[in-house]
């Protein structure tokens, strides 16, 4: 299973008491998973390139891999793409694009996506400012922890 290989790659990427952190091994598993079109593999590689973990930081490659994972419905990739657009890591912030990705991730229950949507609505970032909407989203975040 390609996703299983991607998860093994993530385990090596993070390390634990039982599995020592090893970028080279993580990359090997993630690349193999990505070759099999696994969103887990695509997401993991996207994060490696985004953070420069075991590879040279490359926002273009990070975006490519994260978009592949997001198109397959991977909520963590949708969240990261939203953050990428929100912070303008490759130019000016694009709050409309960020809102799109955060909305997708929130539909899968991603708490951080609700937080960013609350900020966008509360600050009126390319949307009409709505304190009641922001408050409802912040409450959602608080209730989910």
C-alpha positions as a printed Julia matrix, in Angstrom:
145×3 Matrix{Float64}:
   0.0    0.0    0.0
   1.47   3.33  -1.11
  -0.05   5.26   1.81
   1.52   2.83   4.27
   4.92   3.59   2.75
   4.19   7.29   3.09
   3.32   6.86   6.76
   6.55   4.92   7.32
   8.37   7.83   5.71
   6.66  10.25   8.08
   7.67   8.12  11.05
  11.31   8.28   9.97
  10.98  12.01   9.27
   9.8   12.7   12.82
  11.62   9.96  14.7
  10.49   8.48  18.01
  11.78   6.45  20.94
  11.42   3.31  18.83
  12.52   4.7   15.44
  15.45   7.09  15.13
  14.91  10.16  12.96
  16.48   9.6    9.53
  15.86  12.0    6.64
  17.45   9.77   4.0
  15.25   6.8    4.91
  12.18   9.02   5.18
  12.83  10.48   1.73
  13.25   7.01   0.23
   9.85   5.89   1.54
   8.14   9.17   0.64
   9.52   9.16  -2.91
   8.36   5.58  -3.43
   4.9    6.43  -2.07
   4.71   9.54  -4.29
   5.64   7.46  -7.36
   2.56   5.38  -6.58
   0.45   8.58  -6.37
   0.0    8.49  -2.61
  -1.23  11.75  -1.07
   0.74  10.84   2.07
   3.93  10.61   0.01
   3.19  13.85  -1.84
   2.41  15.67   1.41
   5.55  14.39   3.13
   7.77  15.44   0.23
   6.04  18.81   0.11
   6.84  19.38   3.76
  10.46  18.31   3.28
  10.9   20.9    0.51
   8.91  23.55   2.38
  11.1   23.24   5.48
  14.39  22.26   3.82
  14.46  19.04   5.84
  17.06  16.74   4.31
  16.77  18.62   1.0
  17.39  22.17  -0.13
  14.4   24.4    0.65
  12.42  24.78  -2.58
   9.01  26.45  -2.51
   8.25  25.51  -6.12
   8.72  21.79  -5.43
   6.92  22.11  -2.11
   3.9   23.66  -3.81
   3.9   21.02  -6.53
   3.86  18.13  -4.06
   1.38  19.8   -1.69
  -1.02  20.56  -4.56
  -0.91  16.91  -5.65
  -1.82  15.82  -2.13
  -4.51  18.51  -1.79
  -6.14  17.48  -5.08
  -6.51  14.01  -3.58
  -8.29  15.54  -0.58
  -5.43  15.4    1.93
  -6.48  17.96   4.62
  -2.97  18.59   5.96
  -1.84  19.57   2.45
  -4.87  21.83   2.06
  -3.99  23.5    5.35
  -0.34  24.0    4.36
  -1.33  25.48   1.0
  -3.67  27.83   2.83
  -0.87  28.93   5.16
   1.44  29.33   2.17
  -1.07  31.67   0.49
  -1.99  33.44   3.74
   1.63  34.29   4.54
   2.57  35.05   0.94
   5.6   32.77   1.02
   6.04  33.17  -2.73
   4.91  36.75  -3.18
   2.03  38.8   -1.84
  -0.49  37.12   0.44
  -3.48  35.72  -1.43
  -6.33  35.58   1.06
  -8.88  34.38  -1.48
  -6.74  31.34  -2.28
  -6.01  30.85   1.41
  -9.74  30.93   2.17
 -10.37  28.27  -0.47
  -7.78  25.9    0.97
  -8.75  26.59   4.59
 -12.39  25.9    3.73
 -11.44  22.55   2.18
  -9.33  21.6    5.22
 -12.04  22.73   7.65
 -14.58  20.46   5.92
 -12.34  17.59   7.01
 -12.37  18.99  10.57
  -8.89  20.56  10.6
  -8.87  22.87  13.65
  -6.12  25.17  12.39
  -8.12  25.77   9.23
 -10.98  27.12  11.37
  -8.51  29.38  13.18
  -7.23  30.9    9.95
 -10.75  31.32   8.59
 -11.62  33.16  11.81
  -8.65  35.49  11.31
  -9.59  36.15   7.69
 -13.19  36.99   8.65
 -12.29  38.91  11.8
  -9.72  41.07  10.04
 -11.67  41.42   6.79
  -8.88  40.04   4.62
 -10.33  40.08   1.07
 -13.75  39.4    2.57
 -16.29  41.66   4.22
 -15.28  41.81   7.86
 -17.65  39.71   9.94
 -17.08  39.6   13.67
 -20.03  37.22  14.26
 -18.6   34.77  11.71
 -15.13  35.1   13.21
 -16.51  34.58  16.72
 -18.32  31.41  15.64
 -15.15  30.07  14.04
 -13.03  30.94  17.09
 -15.59  29.15  19.3
 -15.27  26.12  17.05
 -11.49  26.19  17.55
 -11.85  26.55  21.33
 -14.34  23.69  21.55
 -12.13  21.37  19.52
  -9.02  22.29  21.49
